[in-house]
């Protein structure tokens, strides 16, 4: 009888999805890591497709104990509110810095819920929270890393420019994670980068992105180029003028010869937009427009770029301009 009980105990599966809900041997506890847990019958462990964007992470840190821990990734719109905000704030930093990875995932989701529902209450702690989120992004356990990516996205959406002084290490890790091979982590990091370029002012973000465009890793440069392109688009005509069209052209020109096509395509997108803004800023009389536009843009590029860079930029922008005119003529 004792031997049979021991075998049954070793085969017991315990599911864990919540910081508030610890794995136990008496009754498995399952939740959604959003603050609400419920008791359910033990589930059979299944293999996880790491490439599925909504996959449930199943970790087995204690294989010899037969413990199975499930982590479900909750979208921002599905996060639940927090009833006891003071208690959540008080234990937040301890949870984020815990050595127990399940507790860290739970604390990260508490950060997400606070960001969505109580951002003013957590504002004074953001400077302490972000370094711990960065620490979680570096965590080799994919469940922690992906949850940290999702947390970063919610922080960007809620705090906008308030996090600009703490952005550098967060940006570096998100670019790194978005360049890795594990797709479900990569996609979460890319979503966080999109949230960053959407909610952080481009005039503040662009100087942070420029050093990343020179990173030794070509995949990181490609992700940074996409962020740079989105940020330039958000500047608008007046914003581009104020930031300096010369500086932006110089930065984009360096990406035209990059190793990866993603970087080159992002650079072409930026340069075409800058050419359009330049033409609007230097309008000429209609009868002179056909030749003057090309001439003034050519002079501008040659004045602000090296001969090789100017040639590359003109080849991209003029060829694209001719193609656009041909499409307009045909239509």
Buried (B, 14 or more C-beta within 10 A) or exposed (E): EEEEEEEEEEEBBBBBBBBBBEBEEEEBBBBBBBBEBEEEEBBEBEEBEBEEEEBBBBBEEEEEBBBBBBBBBBEBEEBBEBEEBEEBBEBBBEBBBBEEBBBBBBBBBBBBBBBBBBBEBBBEBBEEBBBBBBBBBEBEBBBBBBBBBBBBBBBBBBBBEBBBEBBEBBBBBBBBBBBEEBEBBBBBBBBBBBBBBBBBBBBBBBEBBBEBBEBEEBBBBBBBBBBBBBBBBBBEEEBBBEBEBBBBBBBBBBBBEBEBEBBBBBBBBBBBBBBBBBBEEEEBEEEEEEEBBBEBBBEBBBEBBEEEBBEBBBEBBBEBBEEEEEEEEEE
